[in-house]
Amino acid sequence: MGFPLQESGEGEKMVFEEKKERCFSIELKSKAHLTNLTLADSSQENVLVEGTLGQLQHASLTDGVVIEVIGDKGVLRINLAKDEIREEKR
């Protein structure tokens, strides 16, 4: 499954595929930045991915539907619109 962005017919703008599920991608410059990858050997089938993106270089909302966090060691992308984010008071 690819990330939920695709080129439009014009080839210029990225567009969001309307889906109820949310997707993410993690791109690391080296496997050394991956600190933990756990695939559970149980009926629950849990998966844990942990690592470091390094120092924050840039964070943005792309095309109104993709949060992109860029570090010096990798990039995290999540398809999530700004209006779907709410601030939690702790």
C-alpha positions in Angstrom: 0.0 0.0 0.0 1.5 3.3 -1.0 1.1 6.6 0.8 -2.4 8.1 0.1 -1.1 10.8 -2.2 -1.1 10.6 -6.0 -0.3 12.9 -8.8 -3.3 14.5 -10.4 -3.9 14.4 -14.2 -2.2 17.7 -14.4 1.0 16.2 -12.9 1.5 19.3 -10.7 -0.5 18.9 -7.5 -0.7 16.0 -5.1 -4.3 15.1 -4.1 -5.7 13.1 -1.2 -7.4 9.8 -1.8 -10.6 9.9 0.3 -10.4 7.0 2.8 -11.6 6.5 6.3 -8.4 4.9 7.4 -5.3 7.0 8.0 -1.9 6.1 6.6 1.6 6.9 7.6 5.1 6.5 6.2 8.4 6.7 8.0 11.6 7.2 5.9 14.9 7.0 7.7 18.3 7.8 6.2 19.8 4.8 7.9 18.6 1.6 9.6 20.8 2.7 12.5 18.1 5.4 13.3 15.6 2.6 13.9 15.8 1.8 17.6 13.0 -0.8 17.9 10.9 -2.8 15.5 8.6 -5.3 17.2 6.3 -7.7 15.4 4.5 -9.6 18.1 4.3 -13.4 17.8 0.8 -13.6 19.3 -2.8 -13.5 18.2 -3.0 -9.8 18.8 -0.5 -9.1 16.0 0.8 -5.9 17.6 3.5 -3.9 15.8 5.7 -1.3 17.4 8.0 1.0 15.4 10.4 3.4 17.2 13.3 5.4 16.0 14.6 8.9 15.7 14.0 11.6 13.1 16.9 13.5 14.6 16.8 17.2 15.1 13.7 19.0 13.7 14.4 20.7 10.4 10.8 21.5 9.4 7.2 20.5 10.1 4.3 21.4 7.8 0.8 20.6 6.6 1.1 19.7 2.9 -1.9 20.1 0.6 -4.1 20.5 3.7 -4.1 16.7 4.4 -0.5 15.5 5.1 1.4 16.4 8.3 5.1 16.1 7.4 7.8 16.2 10.1 11.3 16.4 8.7 14.3 15.7 10.8 18.0 15.5 9.9 17.7 11.7 10.1 14.3 11.0 8.5 10.8 12.0 7.6 7.4 11.1 9.1 4.3 11.6 7.1 0.7 11.1 8.3 -2.4 11.8 6.2 -4.4 13.9 8.7 -6.2 17.2 7.9 -5.7 20.2 10.2 -9.4 20.2 11.2 -9.0 16.6 12.5 -6.5 17.7 15.1 -7.7 18.9 18.5 -5.6 20.3 21.3 -5.7 18.3 24.5 -5.4 20.1 27.8 -3.4 18.2 30.4 
